[in-house]
């Protein structure tokens, strides 16, 4: 039995870990064999995901201590054995779980917190695995913004460029 001081320390550690991440998944890893659990831990480590088994009551207290964030929708999923997976990319744990379940029945997704969006239930796994990360979305936006500019530049450089250049020159002469 852990002492009150040990429990308090565990809550502090969890609180800090949750505060310092924008992405965490809660998964059911119960009834997994020792070998399967070990393989899952190795796969997590290899993919930059930190996984640990947590006591639901301690995790709930840690979430309740974080100001400015509302984790209340996650609370009902804190039943049975819970493993928490911390990641930097929103889709990384989902991809890992999906891939791992090709050989094993578990882990099963209970819920996920991805950049303040809440996902509840294992049926969210497929959608979560296709989520784009912040960097990918920024890249897509930049590509979209550059696209019209590239069209204008290629238009100016192509055969129609002389027409556009001529139009610009005519407009410039009219303005003068």
ZILINBEL-V765005 format. One record per backbone hydrogen bond with DSSP energy under -0.5 kcal/mol. NH is the residue of the N-H (numbers start at 1). CO is the residue of the C=O. E is the energy in kcal/mol with one decimal. If there is no record, write none. Layout:
# ZILINBEL-V765005
NH|CO|E, NH|CO|E
This chain:
# ZILINBEL-V765005
7|3|-2.4, 8|4|-2.4, 9|5|-2.2, 10|6|-2.4, 11|7|-2.4, 12|8|-2.2, 13|9|-2.4, 14|10|-2.4, 15|11|-2.8, 16|12|-2.2, 17|13|-2.4, 18|14|-2.7, 19|15|-2.5, 20|16|-2.1, 21|18|-1.3, 23|87|-0.6, 24|113|-2.3, 25|85|-2.3, 26|111|-3.3, 27|25|-0.5, 27|83|-2.9, 28|108|-3.2, 29|27|-0.7, 32|29|-1.2, 37|33|-2.7, 38|34|-2.3, 39|35|-2.5, 40|36|-2.4, 41|37|-2.5, 42|38|-2.3, 43|39|-2.5, 44|40|-2.5, 45|41|-2.6, 46|42|-2.5, 47|43|-1.4, 47|44|-0.5, 48|45|-1.4, 49|44|-3.0, 50|86|-2.3, 51|49|-0.6, 52|84|-2.1, 54|82|-2.7, 59|55|-2.4, 60|56|-2.7, 61|57|-2.0, 62|58|-2.2, 63|59|-2.5, 64|60|-2.3, 65|61|-1.2, 66|62|-0.5, 66|63|-1.1, 67|65|-0.7, 69|66|-0.8, 71|69|-0.7, 74|71|-1.9, 75|71|-0.8, 75|72|-0.6, 76|72|-0.5, 77|74|-1.8, 78|75|-2.1, 79|77|-1.9, 82|54|-0.7, 83|27|-2.7, 84|52|-3.1, 85|25|-2.6, 86|50|-3.2, 86|84|-0.5, 87|23|-1.8, 92|89|-0.8, 93|89|-0.6, 95|91|-2.5, 96|92|-2.3, 97|93|-2.9, 98|94|-2.7, 99|95|-2.5, 100|96|-2.9, 101|97|-2.2, 102|99|-1.4, 103|100|-1.6, 104|100|-1.5, 107|28|-0.5, 108|28|-1.9, 110|26|-2.9, 111|26|-1.7, 112|119|-2.5, 113|24|-3.0, 114|112|-0.5, 114|117|-2.6, 115|22|-3.3, 115|113|-0.5, 117|114|-2.0, 119|112|-2.4, 121|110|-2.8, 124|121|-1.7, 125|122|-1.7, 128|124|-2.8, 129|125|-2.1, 130|126|-0.6, 130|127|-1.1, 131|128|-1.2, 137|133|-2.4, 138|134|-2.4, 139|135|-2.3, 140|136|-2.2, 141|137|-2.4, 142|138|-2.6, 143|139|-2.3, 144|140|-2.3, 145|141|-2.5, 146|142|-2.3, 147|143|-1.5, 148|144|-0.8, 149|145|-0.7, 150|146|-2.6, 151|147|-1.9, 152|148|-2.1, 153|149|-2.5, 154|150|-2.7, 155|151|-2.1, 156|152|-2.3, 157|153|-1.9, 158|154|-2.0, 161|158|-1.4, 162|159|-0.9, 163|159|-0.5, 164|160|-2.3, 165|161|-3.1, 166|162|-2.5, 167|163|-2.6, 168|164|-2.8, 169|165|-2.3, 170|166|-2.4, 171|167|-2.6, 172|168|-2.3, 173|169|-2.4, 174|170|-2.2, 175|171|-2.0, 176|172|-1.2
